């Protein structure tokens, strides 16, 4: 519908051939403004009709569409453990153990499949899944030919490829320059050694190294470039050497620590009046900090390389600027200020910074030195910035940005800091919402995070939720810490609730469960405050028999109870237990005597321990005496 000063006309296309024009007139003198039928047809005729090509769908398009309709279940364990309910981890330790078990099983299966491919010849998967089938690692061509050399290069057989090349040279067979380039790339990439297996056995040592918990010098040792290796030997025997050959050797030397030799080879390239390529300059820029000791000399060398790129009319790419920023990370503080100039240069040549670019910049001016959300969350936690924490977390939920978290170890660190920030700065309703969303599908609580959650409940005076937290503690196997159990009992006894709320009964049930946990775990030991709080909760719930059984633990554990005896209400409830009325004075007298020995010079504490129950006052005085 189009509104005009004195009329409105509406077009309704009813079919492909005919177009009906309906005019709504408001005044008769406006007929001259109305378009004709020919004008409408010409309007559509000017637009070019483009028929789209046939859409080719992938074989898993239906599965991808169905997967997009399913959201993550916050109450379920990670998907990798859902095949076997028995292997559902309850805490971070079990998660690590089960993950390593699965990885070692996959590595063993892959080793068996690749070393015995004759037993796995049938492919039942539709569509074909390459990772489930044996890898082609056996050589099919045995004759001396360039095709056999290409096969060995494709299978990454370094030693076999070098031997085949030598045989071709001895027989006088010509090898194409492209094959020679690929051979030099293979030798330089693996430093004239056979490549390591892609799947390293997951041992405890490799797991610690992967998670960053153990840092040793041996973990960072790399292959070093050896003098006159096969790459240099083949390079020196070539009758014609182009830029591509120089590029392979220079990049290999930089990768494996021969930085000075790489610059020497680059000088040889310039003496032969040849032009380098962008890959050579990228490698030399990365090696510049290792051939200069003074920080300003490092920057001067990088600047000189960039000027030579401009003279040779070589356009830099994103890797060039990222290598410059990475080199600045290893330079002095004054040199690092050139990072802003590098960003301006990237903008001038029309290259947008990548995540690696921002990571290098962040590493120059912030201590952790990485763009991982783990360390970004540390910034949020240090500055108590809840809004920034929400923004970082919303960024992770977009697409596959969750990969920025890294491995499982760093994921646990991030979610732990994020949850701690919520418990410290957010309202309890929001904390509980995130608690249900993250645990246990994303994050496994530990003792520290659970203690932070208990503090949040105490701050908001929502101690009625403690029984629910106790159930989660049992589910996540966090009932093995006596200090944490004492903290839980202390919060339960903080306030006395009315009988209408029915909280005391749930607290008493928790006390009985905690008592079972102490009985089943030999490493747990009751403390005096824990026994006192447990007895108090049982007496508040009018479970006198259970409270008396709890009192017996004071004598068997050599603990002293004074809070129950100093509380008139609890003392009266306990004295109503007629079956043990004669044992009560003896137990009390023993407790009082031990307490008086511990507080011999404390008059105030001794006054609190004076206990003369009704009906047995004389017997109590005789026992105390």
HUNOR-V408881 format. One record per pair of residues at least 6 apart in sequence whose C-alpha atoms are under 8 Angstrom apart, sorted by the first residue. I is the first residue (numbers start at 1). J is the second residue. D is the distance in Angstrom with one decimal. If there is no record, write none. Layout:
((I:J:D) (I:J:D))
//
This chain:
((1:8:7.2) (1:9:6.5) (1:10:5.0) (1:11:7.3) (2:8:5.9) (2:9:6.2) (2:10:6.7) (3:9:7.4) (6:26:6.4) (6:27:6.9) (6:30:6.8) (7:24:6.8) (7:25:5.6) (7:26:5.6) (7:27:7.3) (7:30:7.0) (8:23:6.9) (8:24:5.6) (8:25:6.8) (8:26:7.9) (9:21:7.8) (9:22:6.4) (9:23:4.7) (9:24:5.6) (9:25:7.9) (9:34:7.9) (10:21:6.8) (10:22:5.8) (10:23:6.4) (10:24:7.7) (11:19:7.8) (11:20:6.8) (11:21:5.3) (11:22:6.4) (12:19:6.9) (12:20:6.1) (12:21:6.6) (12:22:7.6) (13:19:5.0) (13:20:6.3) (14:20:7.0) (21:37:7.6) (59:127:6.8) (73:441:7.4) (74:436:6.7) (74:437:4.9) (74:438:6.4) (74:439:7.0) (74:440:7.2) (74:441:5.4) (74:442:7.8) (75:436:7.3) (75:437:7.5) (75:439:7.2) (75:440:6.6) (75:441:6.3) (76:440:6.9) (76:441:5.6) (77:88:6.7) (77:89:7.7) (77:440:6.0) (77:441:4.7) (77:442:8.0) (78:441:5.5) (78:442:7.3) (81:87:6.3) (81:88:5.7) (81:89:7.8) (82:88:7.0) (87:98:6.8) (89:95:5.0) (89:98:7.2) (90:440:8.0) (90:444:7.4) (90:475:6.6) (90:476:4.5) (90:477:6.4) (91:444:5.3) (91:445:6.9) (91:446:7.5) (91:476:5.5) (91:477:6.8) (92:444:5.7) (92:445:7.7) (92:446:7.7) (100:202:6.5) (103:202:7.0) (104:201:6.7) (104:202:6.0) (107:199:6.5) (107:200:8.0) (107:201:7.0) (110:134:7.9) (113:119:7.8) (113:120:7.0) (113:133:7.5) (113:134:5.5) (114:134:5.0) (114:135:5.8) (114:137:7.9) (117:134:5.6) (117:135:8.0) (120:133:7.1) (120:134:7.0) (123:133:7.4) (136:155:7.8) (137:155:6.3) (139:151:7.4) (139:152:7.3) (141:147:7.8) (141:148:5.3) (141:151:7.6) (142:148:6.8) (144:164:6.7) (144:167:7.0) (144:168:6.6) (145:164:7.9) (145:168:6.9) (145:173:7.9) (146:168:7.7) (146:175:6.5) (148:164:7.6) (149:161:5.7) (149:164:5.9) (149:165:6.7) (150:179:6.9) (152:158:7.5) (152:160:6.5) (152:161:5.2) (153:161:6.0) (153:182:7.2) (153:183:6.4) (153:186:7.0) (156:186:7.0) (156:194:7.9) (156:195:7.4) (157:194:6.8) (158:186:6.9) (158:187:6.4) (158:192:6.8) (158:193:6.6) (158:194:5.7) (158:195:7.9) (159:192:7.8) (159:193:7.5) (159:194:7.0) (161:183:7.4) (162:183:8.0) (162:230:7.6) (168:174:7.4) (168:175:7.8) (181:244:6.8) (181:245:6.2) (181:248:7.5) (184:231:6.0) (184:245:7.2) (184:248:6.1) (184:249:7.3) (185:248:5.5) (185:249:7.8) (185:252:7.9) (187:193:7.4) (187:230:7.5) (187:231:6.0) (188:231:6.5) (188:248:6.7) (188:249:6.3) (188:251:7.6) (188:252:4.5) (188:253:7.5) (189:252:5.9) (189:255:7.9) (191:223:6.7) (191:224:7.3) (191:225:6.3) (191:252:7.1) (191:256:7.1) (192:229:7.0) (192:230:6.6) (192:231:7.2) (208:214:5.6) (209:215:6.7) (209:219:7.3) (211:407:7.5) (211:409:5.8) (211:410:7.5) (222:256:7.1) (223:256:6.0) (224:256:5.0) (224:257:6.0) (224:258:7.5) (225:253:6.3) (225:256:5.4) (225:257:6.4) (225:258:6.0) (231:249:7.2) (232:249:7.6) (235:241:7.6) (235:245:7.3) (242:274:8.0) (243:269:7.9) (243:274:7.1) (243:275:6.9) (243:276:6.1) (243:277:7.1) (246:265:7.5) (246:266:7.7) (246:269:7.3) (247:276:7.7) (247:277:7.4) (247:279:6.7) (247:280:5.4) (249:262:7.7) (250:262:5.0) (250:263:7.9) (250:265:6.9) (250:266:7.4) (250:280:6.6) (250:283:7.3) (250:284:8.0) (251:262:7.8) (251:279:7.7) (251:280:6.7) (251:283:5.7) (253:259:6.3) (253:261:7.1) (253:262:5.7) (254:262:6.4) (254:283:6.3) (254:284:7.3) (254:286:7.9) (254:287:6.2) (259:284:7.9) (259:287:5.8) (259:288:8.0) (259:290:6.9) (259:291:6.7) (260:291:6.3) (262:284:7.4) (263:284:7.1) (269:275:7.5) (269:276:7.6) (275:312:6.7) (276:312:7.9) (277:314:6.9) (278:309:7.9) (278:314:6.5) (278:315:7.3) (278:316:6.5) (278:317:7.7) (278:320:7.8) (281:305:7.0) (281:309:7.5) (281:320:7.6) (282:319:6.8) (282:320:5.1) (282:323:6.5) (284:305:7.9) (285:302:5.8) (285:305:7.1) (285:320:7.7) (285:323:6.4) (285:324:6.3) (285:327:7.2) (286:323:5.4) (286:324:6.9) (286:326:7.2) (286:327:5.7) (287:327:7.8) (288:298:6.1) (288:301:6.5) (288:302:6.5) (288:327:7.3) (289:295:7.9) (289:298:5.3) (289:327:6.3) (289:330:6.9) (289:331:7.0) (291:298:7.9) (292:298:5.5) (295:331:5.4) (295:332:5.5) (295:335:6.8) (296:332:8.0) (296:335:6.7) (298:331:7.2) (299:328:7.7) (299:331:8.0) (299:335:6.8) (302:324:7.4) (309:315:7.2) (309:316:7.7) (317:351:7.4) (318:351:6.5) (318:352:7.8) (318:353:7.4) (318:354:7.9) (321:342:7.1) (321:346:7.2) (321:357:7.9) (322:356:6.9) (322:357:5.5) (322:360:7.7) (324:342:7.9) (325:339:6.5) (325:342:7.6) (325:357:7.0) (325:360:6.0) (325:361:7.0) (326:360:5.9) (328:335:6.7) (328:336:5.5) (328:338:8.0) (328:339:7.4) (328:364:7.9) (329:336:6.7) (329:360:6.9) (329:363:7.0) (329:364:5.7) (336:364:6.5) (339:361:6.9) (343:353:7.7) (346:352:6.8) (346:353:7.4) (355:371:7.8) (358:371:7.1) (359:369:7.3) (359:370:5.3) (359:371:4.6) (360:369:7.4) (360:370:7.1) (362:369:6.0) (362:370:6.4) (362:371:6.7) (363:369:3.4) (363:370:5.5) (363:371:7.8) (368:375:6.5) (372:404:5.6) (372:405:5.9) (372:406:7.4) (373:392:7.3) (373:404:6.3) (373:405:5.6) (373:414:6.9) (374:405:6.3) (374:410:6.3) (374:411:7.3) (374:413:6.5) (374:414:4.7) (375:414:7.8) (376:392:7.8) (377:389:6.6) (377:392:7.6) (377:414:6.4) (377:417:6.6) (377:418:6.7) (378:417:7.0) (380:386:6.9) (380:388:6.3) (380:389:5.7) (380:421:8.0) (381:417:6.8) (381:418:7.7) (381:421:6.0) (384:421:7.0) (384:425:7.4) (386:421:6.9) (386:422:7.3) (386:425:6.7) (386:426:7.7) (389:418:7.0) (389:421:8.0) (395:401:6.9) (396:402:4.9) (396:404:7.7) (405:411:5.5) (405:414:7.4) (412:443:6.2) (412:444:7.6) (415:442:7.7) (415:443:6.2) (416:443:7.4) (416:445:7.8) (416:449:6.9) (419:431:7.9) (419:434:7.8) (419:435:7.8) (419:449:7.6) (420:449:6.5) (420:452:6.7) (422:430:7.9) (422:431:5.9) (423:431:6.0) (423:452:6.5) (423:453:6.1) (423:456:5.8) (424:452:7.8) (424:456:7.1) (428:456:6.9) (428:457:7.2) (428:460:6.8) (439:445:7.3) (444:476:7.7) (445:476:7.6) (446:478:7.3) (447:478:7.1) (447:484:7.3) (451:484:7.2) (454:488:7.7) (457:463:6.1) (457:465:7.8) (458:491:7.3) (463:491:7.0) (463:492:6.7) (464:503:6.4) (466:488:7.6) (466:492:7.4) (467:506:6.5) (467:507:6.6) (467:510:6.5) (470:510:7.2) (473:479:5.9) (479:485:7.1) (479:514:7.9) (479:517:7.0) (480:517:7.7) (480:521:7.4) (480:523:8.0) (480:524:6.9) (481:524:7.1) (482:524:5.9) (482:525:6.8) (482:526:7.4) (485:514:7.6) (485:530:7.8) (486:527:7.8) (486:529:7.2) (486:530:5.1) (489:511:7.8) (489:530:6.5) (489:533:5.9) (489:534:6.7) (490:529:8.0) (490:530:7.4) (490:533:6.3) (492:507:6.8) (492:537:7.6) (493:533:6.2) (493:536:7.2) (493:537:6.5) (496:540:7.9) (497:503:6.7) (497:504:6.8) (504:537:7.0) (504:540:6.6) (504:541:5.3) (505:541:5.5) (507:537:6.7) (508:534:8.0) (508:537:5.8) (508:538:5.3) (508:541:6.4) (511:534:5.9) (511:537:7.5) (511:538:7.5) (518:524:5.5) (518:525:6.8) (518:526:7.4) (526:557:7.7) (527:559:7.4) (528:554:7.7) (528:559:5.6) (528:560:6.4) (528:561:6.8) (531:550:7.1) (531:551:7.8) (531:553:7.8) (531:554:7.4) (531:561:7.9) (532:561:6.1) (532:562:7.9) (532:563:6.6) (532:564:7.0) (534:547:7.9) (534:550:7.5) (535:547:5.1) (535:548:7.9) (535:550:6.0) (535:551:6.9) (535:564:7.6) (536:547:7.7) (536:564:6.6) (536:570:7.1) (538:544:6.8) (538:546:6.8) (538:547:5.4) (539:547:6.1) (539:570:6.2) (539:573:6.7) (539:574:7.3) (540:570:7.3) (542:573:7.4) (544:573:7.0) (544:574:6.2) (544:577:6.8) (545:577:7.4) (547:574:7.8) (548:574:7.5) (553:559:7.7) (554:560:6.1) (554:561:6.9) (555:587:7.5) (555:591:8.0) (559:591:8.0) (560:591:5.4) (560:592:7.8) (560:594:7.0) (560:595:6.4) (561:591:6.6) (562:591:7.8) (562:592:7.9) (562:608:7.6) (562:609:6.2) (564:570:6.0) (564:571:6.3) (565:571:5.7) (565:609:7.1) (565:611:6.5) (566:608:6.1) (566:609:6.6) (566:610:7.9) (566:611:7.5) (575:581:6.6) (575:584:7.9) (575:613:7.6) (582:616:7.9) (585:613:7.8) (585:616:7.1) (585:619:7.0) (585:620:5.2) (585:623:7.5) (586:620:7.1) (586:623:6.6) (588:611:7.8) (589:620:6.6) (589:623:5.9) (589:624:5.4) (590:624:7.8) (592:609:6.3) (592:610:7.7) (592:624:7.6) (593:624:6.9) (595:606:7.8) (595:609:7.8) (596:606:6.2) (599:605:6.8) (599:606:6.8) (600:606:7.8) (612:620:6.7) (612:621:7.8) (613:620:7.9))
//
